[in-house]
Amino acid sequence: MNRTSIEWADWSVNPIKLRLASGKTVNACTKVSAGCANCYAESITKRWWPKAEQEFPGYRLPLLERGELVLLEHELEAVLRLDERIARGKADAAENKVFWGDMNDLFGEWVPFGMLDLCFAVMALTPRLVHQVLTKRPERMAEYWGRMRCSELNILRAAHRYEGAISGGWSWPLPNVWLGTSVEDQKAADQRIPHLLNCPAAVRFLSCEPLLGPVDLSEWLDPACPDDPDGQHHVGCGCNAADDIHWVIAGGESGPGARPCDVRWIQHLTVQAEAAGVPVFVKQLGRYPLDYNALDWPQGTRFDRGGHPDVADHKGGDMTQWPEVLRIREMPEVSHG
C-alpha cells in the first residue's frame, strides 16, 4: 500500500499482481477502450519492467501470459494495519480513503472471484477506512455481485483467514465501500453505467477521466420516478432512483500523448450533477484544456494558437489557474465506521 497523489484518495493498494518466471511481481492489465490509450499505469509498469525479462509487451493479453496471477497477502495486511492505527489514534482518521487497483483493474476477467472475496473481506474488516473500487469492467462487477448470497458467504469465510470478525449483523452493501466505473465518452457511459447500477453499493460513482468528449448523464443522474405516473420525484415518494449515481469525478488527460479536453465538457458535467444534487469533483483540466474563450479565465491567462490555455503543469491540476466556475471538489457525505 502506498500514498497516492490522486486528489480524491489518500492511499492506493494493488494486491493482485502477475508473478513472472523470474519470481518478480508486476502489475498487469489489458486495454479495453479509448480511455486506456495513454494508460499511466502501463507507463509506470514499463519503467520498472525487469531488465532480465523479454521486452515489455504492454498492457495486452501477452503480458498476462507471461506469468501466474497472485494475491499478495502483505498488501492486504497493510490495509488491516492502517485501520488498526486509526483505531489507536496513531494515524490521521481523515486520511482514510483507499483506492483499490489504481495500477490495474480489480474486476479484470483474469481475476478469480476467490481473490475478490479476500479483498472484500479486508474491506469488511476495516470499517474506519473508505474503500474506492473503480473498474472499466462493470459488467464483471455486476456478475460478481449477482452471486450476492454466495459472495457474502465467501467474504464471511475469508474474514476468518485474517482472524477477524465482521460485527453488527453484516450484510452488503457495506457503508464504507464505494463502487465506480470509468466513463470517458458517451459510448462508455451508455455501455457501463447500466451495469454499475446493478451493483449494490453505499456509493456508486463515475470517473469521467480522461474526458474525451461531451457526456450526457441526465438519464442516470435524475431518472424518472417509477412510482409517479408523470415520472416526477416528490417529497415522501420513497423512490431512490435519483440516488443511483452518488458522485461524479471529471478531468482531462495528462501525460505524454494527452488528448485535448474541452472545458465545456467538464462544465456540462458539473451543471448536470449539481442540478441533480449529486456531488461533483473536478480533478484536473488535463495537459491540453481547450476553451476557445468559452469561460472566464483568471486575469493574465494566455492561449496558444490552438485555443489551449497555458497551464503550468502536465495535469492542469492547479485550481488557481482555472475558471472559477470549475473550481468544484465535492465528496459524497456518507456515514461509516
C-alpha positions as CSV (number, residue, x, y, z in Angstrom):
1,M,0.0,0.0,0.0
2,N,1.3,3.4,-0.9
3,R,0.5,7.1,-0.6
4,T,-1.2,8.4,-3.7
5,S,-1.2,11.8,-5.4
6,I,-4.7,11.2,-6.7
7,E,-6.7,14.1,-5.3
8,W,-9.8,12.1,-4.3
9,A,-7.9,9.3,-2.5
10,D,-5.2,9.1,0.2
11,W,-3.8,5.6,-0.4
12,S,-3.6,3.1,-3.2
13,V,-3.3,-0.7,-2.9
14,N,-2.7,-3.3,-5.6
15,P,-2.8,-6.7,-4.0
16,I,-3.4,-8.7,-7.3
17,K,-0.3,-8.9,-9.4
18,L,1.5,-11.1,-12.0
19,R,4.4,-13.2,-10.9
20,L,6.9,-13.7,-13.7
21,A,9.0,-16.7,-14.2
22,S,11.9,-14.9,-12.5
23,G,9.8,-14.5,-9.4
24,K,9.4,-10.8,-9.9
25,T,5.8,-9.5,-9.3
26,V,4.5,-6.7,-11.6
27,N,1.2,-5.0,-12.2
28,A,-0.8,-6.3,-15.2
29,C,-3.9,-5.3,-17.1
30,T,-5.3,-5.1,-20.6
31,K,-6.7,-2.1,-22.5
32,V,-10.4,-2.2,-23.3
33,S,-11.4,1.2,-24.7
34,A,-10.3,4.7,-25.9
35,G,-9.7,5.8,-22.3
36,C,-6.9,3.3,-22.0
37,A,-4.9,4.6,-24.9
38,N,-2.4,6.6,-22.8
39,C,-2.6,4.5,-19.6
40,Y,-0.4,6.0,-16.9
41,A,-0.2,2.6,-15.1
42,E,1.2,1.0,-18.2
43,S,3.9,3.6,-18.5
44,I,4.9,3.1,-14.8
45,T,4.9,-0.7,-15.2
46,K,7.1,-0.3,-18.3
47,R,9.5,1.9,-16.4
48,W,10.1,-0.8,-13.7
49,W,10.0,-3.7,-16.0
50,P,12.8,-6.2,-15.1
51,K,15.7,-5.9,-17.5
52,A,16.2,-9.7,-17.4
53,E,12.8,-10.3,-18.9
54,Q,11.8,-10.2,-22.5
55,E,10.6,-6.9,-24.0
56,F,7.7,-5.4,-22.1
57,P,4.5,-6.3,-24.2
58,G,2.4,-3.5,-22.8
59,Y,-1.0,-3.8,-21.2
60,R,-2.1,-6.5,-23.6
61,L,-3.1,-10.2,-23.3
62,P,0.5,-11.4,-24.0
63,L,1.5,-9.8,-20.7
64,L,-0.9,-11.9,-18.7
65,E,0.5,-15.0,-20.4
66,R,4.0,-14.2,-19.1
67,G,3.3,-15.5,-15.5
68,E,0.9,-16.5,-12.8
69,L,-1.6,-14.3,-11.1
70,V,-1.0,-14.0,-7.3
71,L,-2.6,-12.2,-4.4
72,L,-0.1,-10.5,-2.2
73,E,-1.1,-11.0,1.4
74,H,1.2,-8.3,2.7
75,E,-0.7,-5.7,0.7
76,L,-4.0,-6.8,2.4
77,E,-2.3,-6.9,5.8
78,A,-1.1,-3.3,5.2
79,V,-4.8,-2.2,4.8
80,L,-5.7,-4.0,8.1
81,R,-2.8,-2.3,9.9
82,L,-3.9,1.2,8.7
83,D,-7.4,0.6,10.1
84,E,-5.9,-0.5,13.4
85,R,-3.6,2.5,13.5
86,I,-6.5,4.8,13.1
87,A,-8.4,3.0,15.8
88,R,-5.4,3.5,18.2
89,G,-5.0,7.2,17.2
90,K,-1.7,6.5,15.5
91,A,-2.9,7.6,12.1
92,D,-5.0,10.5,10.8
93,A,-8.6,9.3,10.6
94,A,-9.3,11.9,7.9
95,E,-6.7,10.3,5.6
96,N,-8.7,7.0,5.3
97,K,-9.6,6.7,1.6
98,V,-8.1,3.7,-0.1
99,F,-8.2,3.3,-3.9
100,W,-8.0,-0.3,-4.9
101,G,-6.3,-1.2,-8.1
102,D,-5.0,2.1,-9.4
103,M,-2.4,0.2,-11.5
104,N,-4.8,-2.5,-12.9
105,D,-8.4,-3.5,-12.8
106,L,-9.7,-5.4,-9.8
107,F,-12.5,-6.8,-12.0
108,G,-10.4,-7.9,-14.9
109,E,-11.7,-11.1,-16.4
110,W,-8.4,-12.8,-15.4
111,V,-9.0,-12.2,-11.7
112,P,-10.6,-15.2,-9.9
113,F,-13.7,-14.4,-7.7
114,G,-11.9,-16.1,-4.8
115,M,-9.3,-13.4,-4.8
116,L,-12.0,-10.8,-4.8
117,D,-13.6,-12.5,-1.8
118,L,-10.4,-11.9,0.1
119,C,-10.2,-8.3,-0.9
120,F,-13.8,-7.5,0.1
121,A,-13.2,-9.4,3.4
122,V,-10.5,-7.0,4.2
123,M,-12.8,-4.1,3.3
124,A,-15.4,-5.5,5.7
125,L,-12.9,-5.9,8.5
126,T,-11.7,-2.2,8.2
127,P,-14.8,0.0,8.9
128,R,-12.7,3.0,9.6
129,L,-11.5,3.1,6.0
130,V,-13.3,4.2,2.9
131,H,-12.6,1.7,0.1
132,Q,-12.9,3.0,-3.5
133,V,-13.1,0.4,-6.3
134,L,-13.0,1.7,-9.9
135,T,-13.3,-0.5,-12.9
136,K,-13.7,-0.3,-16.7
137,R,-15.4,-3.7,-16.5
138,P,-18.6,-3.1,-14.5
139,E,-20.3,-6.0,-16.3
140,R,-18.0,-8.3,-14.4
141,M,-18.5,-6.4,-11.2
142,A,-22.3,-6.9,-11.7
143,E,-21.6,-10.6,-12.3
144,Y,-19.7,-10.9,-9.1
145,W,-22.5,-9.2,-7.0
146,G,-25.1,-11.1,-9.0
147,R,-24.0,-14.1,-6.9
148,M,-24.9,-12.0,-3.9
149,R,-25.7,-14.7,-1.4
150,C,-22.7,-16.7,-2.5
151,S,-20.4,-13.7,-2.4
152,E,-21.5,-12.7,1.1
153,L,-20.9,-16.2,2.5
154,N,-17.5,-16.4,0.8
155,I,-16.5,-12.9,2.2
156,L,-17.5,-14.0,5.7
157,R,-15.4,-17.2,5.4
158,A,-12.5,-15.2,4.0
159,A,-12.6,-12.8,7.0
160,H,-11.6,-15.7,9.3
161,R,-8.4,-16.1,7.4
162,Y,-7.3,-12.8,8.9
163,E,-8.5,-13.8,12.4
164,G,-11.1,-11.1,12.2
165,A,-14.8,-11.0,12.8
166,I,-17.3,-8.8,11.0
167,S,-19.6,-7.4,13.6
168,G,-23.1,-5.9,13.7
169,G,-25.2,-8.2,11.6
170,W,-23.1,-7.6,8.5
171,S,-24.7,-7.5,5.1
172,W,-23.8,-6.0,1.7
173,P,-23.7,-3.1,0.8
174,L,-21.1,-2.0,3.3
175,P,-21.3,1.7,4.1
176,N,-17.6,2.2,3.6
177,V,-17.2,0.6,0.1
178,W,-17.7,2.8,-3.0
179,L,-18.0,1.2,-6.4
180,G,-17.4,3.1,-9.6
181,T,-16.8,2.8,-13.3
182,S,-14.8,4.9,-15.8
183,V,-16.7,7.0,-18.4
184,E,-14.6,8.7,-21.0
185,D,-17.2,9.4,-23.6
186,Q,-20.9,8.8,-24.3
187,K,-20.3,5.3,-25.6
188,A,-18.7,4.3,-22.4
189,A,-21.5,5.9,-20.4
190,D,-24.2,4.0,-22.3
191,Q,-22.4,0.7,-22.0
192,R,-21.1,0.8,-18.5
193,I,-23.4,2.8,-16.3
194,P,-26.3,0.3,-16.5
195,H,-24.0,-2.5,-15.3
196,L,-22.8,-0.3,-12.4
197,L,-26.4,0.3,-11.4
198,N,-26.8,-3.4,-11.0
199,C,-24.1,-3.4,-8.3
200,P,-25.3,-2.8,-4.7
201,A,-23.2,-0.1,-3.1
202,A,-23.4,2.6,-0.5
203,V,-21.8,4.9,-3.1
204,R,-21.8,4.5,-6.8
205,F,-19.5,6.8,-8.7
206,L,-18.4,7.8,-12.2
207,S,-14.8,8.7,-13.1
208,C,-15.2,10.8,-16.2
209,E,-11.5,10.9,-16.9
210,P,-9.8,11.2,-19.2
211,L,-12.9,13.0,-20.7
212,L,-12.7,12.6,-24.4
213,G,-16.0,14.1,-25.5
214,P,-19.3,15.6,-24.2
215,V,-21.3,13.2,-22.0
216,D,-25.0,13.4,-21.1
217,L,-25.6,11.7,-17.7
218,S,-29.2,13.0,-17.3
219,E,-30.7,9.6,-17.8
220,W,-28.9,8.3,-14.7
221,L,-28.4,11.3,-12.5
222,D,-32.1,12.2,-12.4
223,P,-34.2,9.3,-13.8
224,A,-38.0,9.4,-13.8
225,C,-39.7,8.3,-10.7
226,P,-41.2,4.8,-11.2
227,D,-43.9,5.5,-8.5
228,D,-45.4,8.5,-10.2
229,P,-47.4,8.5,-13.5
230,D,-45.8,11.7,-14.5
231,G,-42.3,10.4,-13.6
232,Q,-41.8,13.3,-11.2
233,H,-40.0,12.9,-7.8
234,H,-41.8,14.4,-4.8
235,V,-41.4,14.5,-1.1
236,G,-42.3,11.2,0.5
237,C,-42.4,9.2,-2.7
238,G,-39.9,6.7,-1.2
239,C,-38.1,6.4,-4.6
240,N,-34.4,6.1,-4.5
241,A,-34.0,6.3,-8.3
242,A,-32.5,9.8,-8.2
243,D,-29.7,8.5,-5.9
244,D,-28.5,5.8,-8.4
245,I,-25.3,7.7,-9.0
246,H,-23.9,9.4,-5.9
247,W,-20.7,11.1,-7.1
248,V,-19.1,12.3,-10.4
249,I,-15.4,12.9,-11.0
250,A,-14.3,14.8,-14.1
251,G,-11.0,15.6,-15.6
252,G,-8.9,16.0,-18.7
253,E,-6.0,13.7,-19.8
254,S,-2.4,14.3,-18.6
255,G,1.0,13.0,-19.5
256,P,2.7,12.4,-22.9
257,G,0.3,12.0,-25.8
258,A,-2.5,13.6,-23.9
259,R,-5.6,14.4,-25.9
260,P,-7.3,17.8,-25.6
261,C,-10.2,18.2,-23.3
262,D,-12.8,21.0,-24.0
263,V,-13.5,22.6,-20.7
264,R,-17.1,23.0,-21.8
265,W,-17.4,19.2,-21.5
266,I,-16.3,19.4,-17.9
267,Q,-18.6,22.3,-17.2
268,H,-21.6,20.4,-18.7
269,L,-20.9,17.6,-16.2
270,T,-20.8,19.9,-13.2
271,V,-24.1,21.5,-14.3
272,Q,-25.8,18.2,-14.7
273,A,-24.5,16.8,-11.4
274,E,-25.4,20.0,-9.4
275,A,-28.9,20.1,-10.9
276,A,-29.4,16.5,-9.7
277,G,-27.9,17.2,-6.2
278,V,-25.0,14.9,-6.9
279,P,-21.5,15.9,-5.6
280,V,-19.0,16.6,-8.3
281,F,-15.2,16.6,-8.1
282,V,-13.2,18.4,-10.9
283,K,-9.8,16.6,-10.6
284,Q,-7.9,18.4,-13.3
285,L,-8.3,20.1,-16.7
286,G,-5.6,18.0,-18.4
287,R,-2.5,18.8,-20.2
288,Y,-4.3,20.5,-23.1
289,P,-7.5,22.1,-21.9
290,L,-9.4,23.6,-24.9
291,D,-11.5,26.7,-24.5
292,Y,-12.0,29.0,-27.5
293,N,-12.9,31.7,-24.9
294,A,-15.9,29.8,-23.6
295,L,-15.3,30.5,-19.9
296,D,-13.9,33.4,-17.9
297,W,-10.3,32.5,-17.0
298,P,-8.1,34.2,-14.4
299,Q,-6.6,37.5,-15.4
300,G,-3.4,37.1,-17.3
301,T,-4.2,33.6,-18.8
302,R,-2.6,33.2,-22.2
303,F,-3.8,31.0,-25.0
304,D,-1.9,29.3,-27.8
305,R,-3.0,29.3,-31.4
306,G,-4.9,26.1,-30.9
307,G,-7.1,27.7,-28.2
308,H,-5.4,25.9,-25.3
309,P,-4.9,27.9,-22.1
310,D,-1.3,27.9,-20.8
311,V,-1.2,25.5,-17.8
312,A,1.8,25.3,-15.5
313,D,1.9,21.5,-15.1
314,H,1.3,18.4,-17.2
315,K,-2.1,17.8,-15.5
316,G,-3.7,21.1,-15.4
317,G,-4.3,20.5,-11.7
318,D,-3.7,23.9,-10.2
319,M,-7.1,25.2,-9.4
320,T,-5.9,28.8,-9.1
321,Q,-5.4,28.7,-12.9
322,W,-8.9,27.5,-13.6
323,P,-12.1,29.5,-14.4
324,E,-13.9,29.9,-11.1
325,V,-17.0,28.0,-12.3
326,L,-14.9,24.8,-12.5
327,R,-13.3,25.0,-9.0
328,I,-15.5,22.3,-7.5
329,R,-14.2,19.5,-5.4
330,E,-17.1,17.8,-3.5
331,M,-17.2,14.4,-1.9
332,P,-20.1,12.2,-1.0
333,E,-21.4,12.5,2.5
334,V,-21.8,9.1,3.9
335,S,-21.5,7.6,7.4
336,H,-19.1,4.8,8.1
337,G,-17.1,3.3,10.9
